[in-house]
Amino acid sequence: MNTTLKITKIGNSAGIILPREMLSHLGAEIGETLSVVTTPGGIELRAEEPGFEAQMAAARDVMARRKRALRELAK
């Protein structure tokens, strides 16, 4: 789906308005959070995956507790 979107001033920031078809394609609804991922070709919008933040928090906890072991494994 290729769509041209206009950047609009919102206070001191900028924003875009996503058409309903694009929200449907993303599997998102008004009020939900989208993830923005930087790629070599630009940016990618994704619907936020349920439980992703909990998984990342668990991973950060393990990485903090096992820092030395992970450093050794990375060699």
PyMOL Python script that loads the backbone (N, CA, C, O; Angstrom):
from pymol import cmd

cmd.read_pdbstr("""\
ATOM      1  N   MET A   1       0.847  -1.170   0.000  1.00  0.00           N
ATOM      2  CA  MET A   1       0.000   0.000   0.000  1.00  0.00           C
ATOM      3  C   MET A   1       0.895   1.237   0.000  1.00  0.00           C
ATOM      4  O   MET A   1       1.621   1.477   0.965  1.00  0.00           O
ATOM      5  N   ASN A   2       0.849   2.000  -1.047  1.00  0.00           N
ATOM      6  CA  ASN A   2       1.603   3.246  -1.137  1.00  0.00           C
ATOM      7  C   ASN A   2       0.634   4.408  -1.004  1.00  0.00           C
ATOM      8  O   ASN A   2      -0.324   4.519  -1.769  1.00  0.00           O
ATOM      9  N   THR A   3       0.886   5.267  -0.036  1.00  0.00           N
ATOM     10  CA  THR A   3       0.034   6.411   0.218  1.00  0.00           C
ATOM     11  C   THR A   3       0.914   7.617   0.507  1.00  0.00           C
ATOM     12  O   THR A   3       1.947   7.491   1.164  1.00  0.00           O
ATOM     13  N   THR A   4       0.516   8.768   0.029  1.00  0.00           N
ATOM     14  CA  THR A   4       1.218  10.002   0.341  1.00  0.00           C
ATOM     15  C   THR A   4       0.536  10.641   1.539  1.00  0.00           C
ATOM     16  O   THR A   4      -0.682  10.822   1.547  1.00  0.00           O
ATOM     17  N   LEU A   5       1.327  10.982   2.553  1.00  0.00           N
ATOM     18  CA  LEU A   5       0.798  11.599   3.766  1.00  0.00           C
ATOM     19  C   LEU A   5       1.451  12.956   3.954  1.00  0.00           C
ATOM     20  O   LEU A   5       2.630  13.128   3.648  1.00  0.00           O
ATOM     21  N   LYS A   6       0.699  13.908   4.451  1.00  0.00           N
ATOM     22  CA  LYS A   6       1.199  15.254   4.682  1.00  0.00           C
ATOM     23  C   LYS A   6       1.586  15.413   6.146  1.00  0.00           C
ATOM     24  O   LYS A   6       0.855  14.985   7.039  1.00  0.00           O
ATOM     25  N   ILE A   7       2.738  16.031   6.386  1.00  0.00           N
ATOM     26  CA  ILE A   7       3.193  16.300   7.751  1.00  0.00           C
ATOM     27  C   ILE A   7       2.505  17.583   8.220  1.00  0.00           C
ATOM     28  O   ILE A   7       2.531  18.604   7.533  1.00  0.00           O
ATOM     29  N   THR A   8       1.895  17.510   9.395  1.00  0.00           N
ATOM     30  CA  THR A   8       1.131  18.619   9.955  1.00  0.00           C
ATOM     31  C   THR A   8       1.765  19.080  11.252  1.00  0.00           C
ATOM     32  O   THR A   8       2.277  18.262  12.016  1.00  0.00           O
ATOM     33  N   LYS A   9       1.737  20.378  11.511  1.00  0.00           N
ATOM     34  CA  LYS A   9       2.269  20.922  12.767  1.00  0.00           C
ATOM     35  C   LYS A   9       1.256  20.662  13.872  1.00  0.00           C
ATOM     36  O   LYS A   9       0.071  20.965  13.729  1.00  0.00           O
ATOM     37  N   ILE A  10       1.740  20.092  14.985  1.00  0.00           N
ATOM     38  CA  ILE A  10       0.918  19.836  16.165  1.00  0.00           C
ATOM     39  C   ILE A  10       1.672  20.411  17.356  1.00  0.00           C
ATOM     40  O   ILE A  10       2.563  19.756  17.897  1.00  0.00           O
ATOM     41  N   GLY A  11       1.329  21.623  17.768  1.00  0.00           N
ATOM     42  CA  GLY A  11       2.067  22.284  18.842  1.00  0.00           C
ATOM     43  C   GLY A  11       3.494  22.529  18.401  1.00  0.00           C
ATOM     44  O   GLY A  11       3.723  23.129  17.351  1.00  0.00           O
ATOM     45  N   ASN A  12       4.472  22.068  19.200  1.00  0.00           N
ATOM     46  CA  ASN A  12       5.884  22.183  18.833  1.00  0.00           C
ATOM     47  C   ASN A  12       6.384  20.952  18.100  1.00  0.00           C
ATOM     48  O   ASN A  12       7.578  20.840  17.823  1.00  0.00           O
ATOM     49  N   SER A  13       5.487  20.028  17.783  1.00  0.00           N
ATOM     50  CA  SER A  13       5.861  18.787  17.126  1.00  0.00           C
ATOM     51  C   SER A  13       5.249  18.729  15.735  1.00  0.00           C
ATOM     52  O   SER A  13       4.630  19.684  15.266  1.00  0.00           O
ATOM     53  N   ALA A  14       5.434  17.594  15.095  1.00  0.00           N
ATOM     54  CA  ALA A  14       4.858  17.343  13.777  1.00  0.00           C
ATOM     55  C   ALA A  14       4.157  15.997  13.822  1.00  0.00           C
ATOM     56  O   ALA A  14       4.521  15.122  14.608  1.00  0.00           O
ATOM     57  N   GLY A  15       3.160  15.839  12.982  1.00  0.00           N
ATOM     58  CA  GLY A  15       2.431  14.579  12.965  1.00  0.00           C
ATOM     59  C   GLY A  15       1.855  14.291  11.596  1.00  0.00           C
ATOM     60  O   GLY A  15       1.836  15.155  10.720  1.00  0.00           O
ATOM     61  N   ILE A  16       1.391  13.087  11.425  1.00  0.00           N
ATOM     62  CA  ILE A  16       0.712  12.679  10.198  1.00  0.00           C
ATOM     63  C   ILE A  16      -0.628  12.074  10.578  1.00  0.00           C
ATOM     64  O   ILE A  16      -0.803  11.579  11.691  1.00  0.00           O
ATOM     65  N   ILE A  17      -1.555  12.115   9.665  1.00  0.00           N
ATOM     66  CA  ILE A  17      -2.860  11.501   9.873  1.00  0.00           C
ATOM     67  C   ILE A  17      -2.907  10.245   9.029  1.00  0.00           C
ATOM     68  O   ILE A  17      -2.713  10.295   7.815  1.00  0.00           O
ATOM     69  N   LEU A  18      -3.167   9.108   9.681  1.00  0.00           N
ATOM     70  CA  LEU A  18      -3.237   7.835   8.967  1.00  0.00           C
ATOM     71  C   LEU A  18      -4.669   7.577   8.521  1.00  0.00           C
ATOM     72  O   LEU A  18      -5.589   7.637   9.337  1.00  0.00           O
ATOM     73  N   PRO A  19      -4.871   7.291   7.236  1.00  0.00           N
ATOM     74  CA  PRO A  19      -6.212   6.958   6.768  1.00  0.00           C
ATOM     75  C   PRO A  19      -6.709   5.666   7.410  1.00  0.00           C
ATOM     76  O   PRO A  19      -5.910   4.822   7.814  1.00  0.00           O
ATOM     77  N   ARG A  20      -8.008   5.517   7.501  1.00  0.00           N
ATOM     78  CA  ARG A  20      -8.625   4.343   8.121  1.00  0.00           C
ATOM     79  C   ARG A  20      -8.143   3.046   7.463  1.00  0.00           C
ATOM     80  O   ARG A  20      -7.937   2.046   8.150  1.00  0.00           O
ATOM     81  N   GLU A  21      -7.962   3.057   6.142  1.00  0.00           N
ATOM     82  CA  GLU A  21      -7.493   1.849   5.440  1.00  0.00           C
ATOM     83  C   GLU A  21      -6.105   1.439   5.925  1.00  0.00           C
ATOM     84  O   GLU A  21      -5.813   0.251   6.061  1.00  0.00           O
ATOM     85  N   MET A  22      -5.255   2.429   6.185  1.00  0.00           N
ATOM     86  CA  MET A  22      -3.906   2.127   6.657  1.00  0.00           C
ATOM     87  C   MET A  22      -3.945   1.572   8.076  1.00  0.00           C
ATOM     88  O   MET A  22      -3.211   0.637   8.394  1.00  0.00           O
ATOM     89  N   LEU A  23      -4.791   2.137   8.929  1.00  0.00           N
ATOM     90  CA  LEU A  23      -4.945   1.602  10.284  1.00  0.00           C
ATOM     91  C   LEU A  23      -5.429   0.160  10.236  1.00  0.00           C
ATOM     92  O   LEU A  23      -4.957  -0.690  10.991  1.00  0.00           O
ATOM     93  N   SER A  24      -6.372  -0.106   9.343  1.00  0.00           N
ATOM     94  CA  SER A  24      -6.886  -1.463   9.200  1.00  0.00           C
ATOM     95  C   SER A  24      -5.784  -2.410   8.742  1.00  0.00           C
ATOM     96  O   SER A  24      -5.682  -3.535   9.233  1.00  0.00           O
ATOM     97  N   HIS A  25      -4.962  -1.956   7.806  1.00  0.00           N
ATOM     98  CA  HIS A  25      -3.848  -2.772   7.308  1.00  0.00           C
ATOM     99  C   HIS A  25      -2.847  -3.076   8.419  1.00  0.00           C
ATOM    100  O   HIS A  25      -2.275  -4.165   8.460  1.00  0.00           O
ATOM    101  N   LEU A  26      -2.634  -2.117   9.319  1.00  0.00           N
ATOM    102  CA  LEU A  26      -1.730  -2.314  10.456  1.00  0.00           C
ATOM    103  C   LEU A  26      -2.346  -3.170  11.551  1.00  0.00           C
ATOM    104  O   LEU A  26      -1.643  -3.677  12.425  1.00  0.00           O
ATOM    105  N   GLY A  27      -3.657  -3.328  11.497  1.00  0.00           N
ATOM    106  CA  GLY A  27      -4.334  -4.054  12.570  1.00  0.00           C
ATOM    107  C   GLY A  27      -4.434  -3.211  13.823  1.00  0.00           C
ATOM    108  O   GLY A  27      -4.442  -3.739  14.934  1.00  0.00           O
ATOM    109  N   ALA A  28      -4.511  -1.888  13.646  1.00  0.00           N
ATOM    110  CA  ALA A  28      -4.557  -0.966  14.776  1.00  0.00           C
ATOM    111  C   ALA A  28      -5.853  -0.169  14.738  1.00  0.00           C
ATOM    112  O   ALA A  28      -6.514  -0.073  13.704  1.00  0.00           O
ATOM    113  N   GLU A  29      -6.198   0.395  15.878  1.00  0.00           N
ATOM    114  CA  GLU A  29      -7.372   1.235  15.987  1.00  0.00           C
ATOM    115  C   GLU A  29      -6.986   2.562  16.620  1.00  0.00           C
ATOM    116  O   GLU A  29      -5.899   2.695  17.182  1.00  0.00           O
ATOM    117  N   ILE A  30      -7.869   3.534  16.528  1.00  0.00           N
ATOM    118  CA  ILE A  30      -7.628   4.849  17.105  1.00  0.00           C
ATOM    119  C   ILE A  30      -7.390   4.698  18.610  1.00  0.00           C
ATOM    120  O   ILE A  30      -8.146   4.014  19.300  1.00  0.00           O
ATOM    121  N   GLY A  31      -6.340   5.336  19.105  1.00  0.00           N
ATOM    122  CA  GLY A  31      -6.001   5.281  20.522  1.00  0.00           C
ATOM    123  C   GLY A  31      -4.948   4.249  20.862  1.00  0.00           C
ATOM    124  O   GLY A  31      -4.382   4.289  21.955  1.00  0.00           O
ATOM    125  N   GLU A  32      -4.667   3.317  19.947  1.00  0.00           N
ATOM    126  CA  GLU A  32      -3.634   2.309  20.203  1.00  0.00           C
ATOM    127  C   GLU A  32      -2.253   2.900  19.965  1.00  0.00           C
ATOM    128  O   GLU A  32      -2.113   3.973  19.379  1.00  0.00           O
ATOM    129  N   THR A  33      -1.247   2.191  20.424  1.00  0.00           N
ATOM    130  CA  THR A  33       0.140   2.615  20.267  1.00  0.00           C
ATOM    131  C   THR A  33       0.776   1.855  19.121  1.00  0.00           C
ATOM    132  O   THR A  33       0.575   0.650  18.975  1.00  0.00           O
ATOM    133  N   LEU A  34       1.552   2.572  18.300  1.00  0.00           N
ATOM    134  CA  LEU A  34       2.300   1.946  17.215  1.00  0.00           C
ATOM    135  C   LEU A  34       3.780   1.957  17.565  1.00  0.00           C
ATOM    136  O   LEU A  34       4.259   2.866  18.244  1.00  0.00           O
ATOM    137  N   SER A  35       4.494   0.950  17.102  1.00  0.00           N
ATOM    138  CA  SER A  35       5.948   0.911  17.251  1.00  0.00           C
ATOM    139  C   SER A  35       6.564   1.465  15.975  1.00  0.00           C
ATOM    140  O   SER A  35       6.114   1.146  14.874  1.00  0.00           O
ATOM    141  N   VAL A  36       7.585   2.291  16.121  1.00  0.00           N
ATOM    142  CA  VAL A  36       8.301   2.841  14.978  1.00  0.00           C
ATOM    143  C   VAL A  36       9.683   2.205  14.978  1.00  0.00           C
ATOM    144  O   VAL A  36      10.423   2.305  15.957  1.00  0.00           O
ATOM    145  N   VAL A  37      10.026   1.548  13.869  1.00  0.00           N
ATOM    146  CA  VAL A  37      11.306   0.852  13.742  1.00  0.00           C
ATOM    147  C   VAL A  37      12.100   1.511  12.620  1.00  0.00           C
ATOM    148  O   VAL A  37      11.584   1.696  11.518  1.00  0.00           O
ATOM    149  N   THR A  38      13.354   1.866  12.899  1.00  0.00           N
ATOM    150  CA  THR A  38      14.218   2.437  11.877  1.00  0.00           C
ATOM    151  C   THR A  38      14.818   1.293  11.061  1.00  0.00           C
ATOM    152  O   THR A  38      15.373   0.348  11.621  1.00  0.00           O
ATOM    153  N   THR A  39      14.702   1.385   9.737  1.00  0.00           N
ATOM    154  CA  THR A  39      15.247   0.379   8.829  1.00  0.00           C
ATOM    155  C   THR A  39      16.208   1.064   7.866  1.00  0.00           C
ATOM    156  O   THR A  39      16.207   2.292   7.780  1.00  0.00           O
ATOM    157  N   PRO A  40      17.025   0.313   7.141  1.00  0.00           N
ATOM    158  CA  PRO A  40      17.927   0.945   6.169  1.00  0.00           C
ATOM    159  C   PRO A  40      17.174   1.763   5.115  1.00  0.00           C
ATOM    160  O   PRO A  40      17.718   2.727   4.576  1.00  0.00           O
ATOM    161  N   GLY A  41      15.933   1.385   4.821  1.00  0.00           N
ATOM    162  CA  GLY A  41      15.160   2.091   3.814  1.00  0.00           C
ATOM    163  C   GLY A  41      14.314   3.228   4.356  1.00  0.00           C
ATOM    164  O   GLY A  41      13.659   3.914   3.572  1.00  0.00           O
ATOM    165  N   GLY A  42      14.299   3.456   5.648  1.00  0.00           N
ATOM    166  CA  GLY A  42      13.480   4.517   6.240  1.00  0.00           C
ATOM    167  C   GLY A  42      12.954   4.097   7.596  1.00  0.00           C
ATOM    168  O   GLY A  42      13.719   3.697   8.473  1.00  0.00           O
ATOM    169  N   ILE A  43      11.630   4.189   7.764  1.00  0.00           N
ATOM    170  CA  ILE A  43      11.011   3.760   9.016  1.00  0.00           C
ATOM    171  C   ILE A  43       9.881   2.796   8.711  1.00  0.00           C
ATOM    172  O   ILE A  43       9.351   2.765   7.600  1.00  0.00           O
ATOM    173  N   GLU A  44       9.524   2.019   9.704  1.00  0.00           N
ATOM    174  CA  GLU A  44       8.443   1.045   9.569  1.00  0.00           C
ATOM    175  C   GLU A  44       7.523   1.209  10.772  1.00  0.00           C
ATOM    176  O   GLU A  44       7.978   1.267  11.914  1.00  0.00           O
ATOM    177  N   LEU A  45       6.224   1.281  10.498  1.00  0.00           N
ATOM    178  CA  LEU A  45       5.222   1.351  11.562  1.00  0.00           C
ATOM    179  C   LEU A  45       4.665  -0.037  11.787  1.00  0.00           C
ATOM    180  O   LEU A  45       4.354  -0.751  10.834  1.00  0.00           O
ATOM    181  N   ARG A  46       4.540  -0.419  13.039  1.00  0.00           N
ATOM    182  CA  ARG A  46       3.976  -1.723  13.388  1.00  0.00           C
ATOM    183  C   ARG A  46       2.987  -1.557  14.527  1.00  0.00           C
ATOM    184  O   ARG A  46       3.176  -0.724  15.413  1.00  0.00           O
ATOM    185  N   ALA A  47       1.940  -2.352  14.496  1.00  0.00           N
ATOM    186  CA  ALA A  47       1.034  -2.395  15.640  1.00  0.00           C
ATOM    187  C   ALA A  47       1.813  -2.994  16.795  1.00  0.00           C
ATOM    188  O   ALA A  47       2.576  -3.942  16.608  1.00  0.00           O
ATOM    189  N   GLU A  48       1.629  -2.454  17.977  1.00  0.00           N
ATOM    190  CA  GLU A  48       2.361  -2.934  19.141  1.00  0.00           C
ATOM    191  C   GLU A  48       1.932  -4.354  19.477  1.00  0.00           C
ATOM    192  O   GLU A  48       0.740  -4.658  19.541  1.00  0.00           O
ATOM    193  N   GLU A  49       2.917  -5.216  19.688  1.00  0.00           N
ATOM    194  CA  GLU A  49       2.622  -6.605  20.006  1.00  0.00           C
ATOM    195  C   GLU A  49       2.274  -6.742  21.482  1.00  0.00           C
ATOM    196  O   GLU A  49       2.981  -6.210  22.338  1.00  0.00           O
ATOM    197  N   PRO A  50       1.187  -7.454  21.788  1.00  0.00           N
ATOM    198  CA  PRO A  50       0.826  -7.624  23.202  1.00  0.00           C
ATOM    199  C   PRO A  50       1.905  -8.407  23.948  1.00  0.00           C
ATOM    200  O   PRO A  50       2.379  -9.438  23.472  1.00  0.00           O
ATOM    201  N   GLY A  51       2.278  -7.915  25.095  1.00  0.00           N
ATOM    202  CA  GLY A  51       3.266  -8.604  25.921  1.00  0.00           C
ATOM    203  C   GLY A  51       4.706  -8.288  25.573  1.00  0.00           C
ATOM    204  O   GLY A  51       5.613  -8.763  26.257  1.00  0.00           O
ATOM    205  N   PHE A  52       4.953  -7.492  24.521  1.00  0.00           N
ATOM    206  CA  PHE A  52       6.323  -7.214  24.093  1.00  0.00           C
ATOM    207  C   PHE A  52       7.107  -6.491  25.183  1.00  0.00           C
ATOM    208  O   PHE A  52       8.252  -6.848  25.459  1.00  0.00           O
ATOM    209  N   GLU A  53       6.504  -5.481  25.803  1.00  0.00           N
ATOM    210  CA  GLU A  53       7.205  -4.732  26.848  1.00  0.00           C
ATOM    211  C   GLU A  53       7.544  -5.618  28.045  1.00  0.00           C
ATOM    212  O   GLU A  53       8.606  -5.461  28.647  1.00  0.00           O
ATOM    213  N   ALA A  54       6.663  -6.537  28.392  1.00  0.00           N
ATOM    214  CA  ALA A  54       6.943  -7.459  29.503  1.00  0.00           C
ATOM    215  C   ALA A  54       8.115  -8.372  29.143  1.00  0.00           C
ATOM    216  O   ALA A  54       8.959  -8.658  29.992  1.00  0.00           O
ATOM    217  N   GLN A  55       8.172  -8.828  27.893  1.00  0.00           N
ATOM    218  CA  GLN A  55       9.283  -9.667  27.445  1.00  0.00           C
ATOM    219  C   GLN A  55      10.596  -8.893  27.474  1.00  0.00           C
ATOM    220  O   GLN A  55      11.626  -9.426  27.887  1.00  0.00           O
ATOM    221  N   MET A  56      10.559  -7.631  27.034  1.00  0.00           N
ATOM    222  CA  MET A  56      11.770  -6.819  27.039  1.00  0.00           C
ATOM    223  C   MET A  56      12.231  -6.527  28.460  1.00  0.00           C
ATOM    224  O   MET A  56      13.434  -6.506  28.721  1.00  0.00           O
ATOM    225  N   ALA A  57      11.313  -6.303  29.371  1.00  0.00           N
ATOM    226  CA  ALA A  57      11.681  -6.070  30.773  1.00  0.00           C
ATOM    227  C   ALA A  57      12.356  -7.306  31.356  1.00  0.00           C
ATOM    228  O   ALA A  57      13.341  -7.193  32.085  1.00  0.00           O
ATOM    229  N   ALA A  58      11.826  -8.487  31.036  1.00  0.00           N
ATOM    230  CA  ALA A  58      12.428  -9.733  31.515  1.00  0.00           C
ATOM    231  C   ALA A  58      13.826  -9.909  30.922  1.00  0.00           C
ATOM    232  O   ALA A  58      14.751 -10.323  31.621  1.00  0.00           O
ATOM    233  N   ALA A  59      13.981  -9.593  29.633  1.00  0.00           N
ATOM    234  CA  ALA A  59      15.281  -9.720  28.974  1.00  0.00           C
ATOM    235  C   ALA A  59      16.293  -8.749  29.586  1.00  0.00           C
ATOM    236  O   ALA A  59      17.443  -9.120  29.819  1.00  0.00           O
ATOM    237  N   ARG A  60      15.872  -7.507  29.846  1.00  0.00           N
ATOM    238  CA  ARG A  60      16.773  -6.531  30.474  1.00  0.00           C
ATOM    239  C   ARG A  60      17.204  -6.992  31.861  1.00  0.00           C
ATOM    240  O   ARG A  60      18.356  -6.800  32.248  1.00  0.00           O
ATOM    241  N   ASP A  61      16.289  -7.598  32.608  1.00  0.00           N
ATOM    242  CA  ASP A  61      16.602  -8.107  33.942  1.00  0.00           C
ATOM    243  C   ASP A  61      17.656  -9.206  33.862  1.00  0.00           C
ATOM    244  O   ASP A  61      18.619  -9.202  34.628  1.00  0.00           O
ATOM    245  N   VAL A  62      17.477 -10.147  32.937  1.00  0.00           N
ATOM    246  CA  VAL A  62      18.443 -11.240  32.771  1.00  0.00           C
ATOM    247  C   VAL A  62      19.790 -10.680  32.335  1.00  0.00           C
ATOM    248  O   VAL A  62      20.830 -11.099  32.844  1.00  0.00           O
ATOM    249  N   MET A  63      19.779  -9.729  31.389  1.00  0.00           N
ATOM    250  CA  MET A  63      21.044  -9.157  30.911  1.00  0.00           C
ATOM    251  C   MET A  63      21.774  -8.427  32.033  1.00  0.00           C
ATOM    252  O   MET A  63      23.003  -8.464  32.093  1.00  0.00           O
ATOM    253  N   ALA A  64      21.042  -7.769  32.912  1.00  0.00           N
ATOM    254  CA  ALA A  64      21.673  -7.060  34.025  1.00  0.00           C
ATOM    255  C   ALA A  64      22.266  -8.039  35.033  1.00  0.00           C
ATOM    256  O   ALA A  64      23.358  -7.813  35.556  1.00  0.00           O
ATOM    257  N   ARG A  65      21.540  -9.133  35.307  1.00  0.00           N
ATOM    258  CA  ARG A  65      22.017 -10.102  36.298  1.00  0.00           C
ATOM    259  C   ARG A  65      23.134 -10.982  35.754  1.00  0.00           C
ATOM    260  O   ARG A  65      23.991 -11.422  36.521  1.00  0.00           O
ATOM    261  N   ARG A  66      23.147 -11.244  34.473  1.00  0.00           N
ATOM    262  CA  ARG A  66      24.125 -12.167  33.870  1.00  0.00           C
ATOM    263  C   ARG A  66      25.087 -11.463  32.923  1.00  0.00           C
ATOM    264  O   ARG A  66      25.479 -12.013  31.894  1.00  0.00           O
ATOM    265  N   LYS A  67      25.461 -10.240  33.283  1.00  0.00           N
ATOM    266  CA  LYS A  67      26.299  -9.422  32.411  1.00  0.00           C
ATOM    267  C   LYS A  67      27.632 -10.092  32.074  1.00  0.00           C
ATOM    268  O   LYS A  67      28.048 -10.117  30.916  1.00  0.00           O
ATOM    269  N   ARG A  68      28.299 -10.636  33.103  1.00  0.00           N
ATOM    270  CA  ARG A  68      29.613 -11.268  32.864  1.00  0.00           C
ATOM    271  C   ARG A  68      29.486 -12.502  31.985  1.00  0.00           C
ATOM    272  O   ARG A  68      30.299 -12.700  31.082  1.00  0.00           O
ATOM    273  N   ALA A  69      28.490 -13.330  32.231  1.00  0.00           N
ATOM    274  CA  ALA A  69      28.306 -14.541  31.422  1.00  0.00           C
ATOM    275  C   ALA A  69      28.011 -14.176  29.971  1.00  0.00           C
ATOM    276  O   ALA A  69      28.533 -14.814  29.057  1.00  0.00           O
ATOM    277  N   LEU A  70      27.197 -13.177  29.752  1.00  0.00           N
ATOM    278  CA  LEU A  70      26.875 -12.764  28.385  1.00  0.00           C
ATOM    279  C   LEU A  70      28.099 -12.176  27.695  1.00  0.00           C
ATOM    280  O   LEU A  70      28.298 -12.369  26.495  1.00  0.00           O
ATOM    281  N   ARG A  71      28.919 -11.456  28.461  1.00  0.00           N
ATOM    282  CA  ARG A  71      30.142 -10.896  27.878  1.00  0.00           C
ATOM    283  C   ARG A  71      31.082 -12.015  27.429  1.00  0.00           C
ATOM    284  O   ARG A  71      31.700 -11.925  26.368  1.00  0.00           O
ATOM    285  N   GLU A  72      31.188 -13.077  28.248  1.00  0.00           N
ATOM    286  CA  GLU A  72      32.034 -14.221  27.886  1.00  0.00           C
ATOM    287  C   GLU A  72      31.487 -14.942  26.662  1.00  0.00           C
ATOM    288  O   GLU A  72      32.254 -15.352  25.791  1.00  0.00           O
ATOM    289  N   LEU A  73      30.176 -15.099  26.590  1.00  0.00           N
ATOM    290  CA  LEU A  73      29.565 -15.770  25.443  1.00  0.00           C
ATOM    291  C   LEU A  73      29.742 -14.972  24.149  1.00  0.00           C
ATOM    292  O   LEU A  73      29.768 -15.548  23.062  1.00  0.00           O
ATOM    293  N   ALA A  74      29.861 -13.663  24.267  1.00  0.00           N
ATOM    294  CA  ALA A  74      29.991 -12.804  23.094  1.00  0.00           C
ATOM    295  C   ALA A  74      31.401 -12.856  22.486  1.00  0.00           C
ATOM    296  O   ALA A  74      31.609 -12.378  21.370  1.00  0.00           O
ATOM    297  N   LYS A  75      32.363 -13.429  23.206  1.00  0.00           N
ATOM    298  CA  LYS A  75      33.750 -13.491  22.699  1.00  0.00           C
ATOM    299  C   LYS A  75      33.885 -14.466  21.557  1.00  0.00           C
ATOM    300  O   LYS A  75      34.978 -14.638  21.019  1.00  0.00           O
TER     301      LYS A  75
END
""", "prot")
cmd.dss("prot")
cmd.show_as("cartoon", "prot")
cmd.util.cbc("prot")
cmd.orient("prot")
